[in-house]
Amino acid sequence: MILSFQCQNGVPCIWAMVETGFVEEERSFRLFGTGHPIEGIPKDRSLYYIGTAQQSQTPPLVWHLFEEAKK
């Protein structure tokens, strides 16, 4: 389960709760900056919004994280 998406020490990070007794599964994520087009998503896939994080630098950056999954 994804708990949070934030910047830690200037680096975008995903925090997740993991059940150690379960079989591992691969998950795909896409990161987009504010003002950039969301392109290249295959027609059989959907994007599910996870969260937004701000990276403090000059100029500041705002990132939006989505999980990519089959429809």
N, C-alpha and C positions, 0 to 999 in steps of 0.2 A: 504494500500500500504506500503510495506517495504521500508524504506528510507535508512537505514544504519545498518551495523553490525560492532561494534567496542568494544574495552575494555574501560570501565569507572572505574577509581579507581581500576584497576586490575581485574575487573569482566566483562566477555563477556556479551554484551547487544544488544538487537534488538531495533531500533527506527522505529516507524511506524506512518503513518498518518491514523487517524481513523475518519470515518464519524459517528458522534454520533446519527444521525437519522435513521441509517440502522439497520437491524436485525443482531445480533451477529452471527459470524460463527467460527467454530473450525478449526484451522490450525495446521498441524504437521510439526515439524522441526527436523532435525538430525544434530548433531555436531560431527565432526571427527577431530582428531589431525593429523598433518602431520606425515606421515610414518605409520599410522595405517590403516588396511584394511577397506574398505567399504563393510560391510556384513549385512545380515539379512534383505534385502529389499524384500518384497513380489513381486512376478512376475507381479501382477496387479498394481504396484505402480512405479512411476518415481521420481527421485531426480532432483531438479532444483536449481542450484547454486545461493546463495544469496550474500556471501562475505567471506572475510578472516579477522581475527583479531589476533593480536599478544599480548600475555600476558607477561609482563615484570616480570620475576622472575628468579630464578636460578634452573635448566636451563630454558631459555625462552621457552614458548609454542606457537605454531601457530595452530589456530583453523579454520576450514572451515565449514560454515553453509549452509545447503541445506534445501529447503522445500520439503516435501514428499507429493505427490498428486497422485490421480488415473490417469492411462494412458488414 
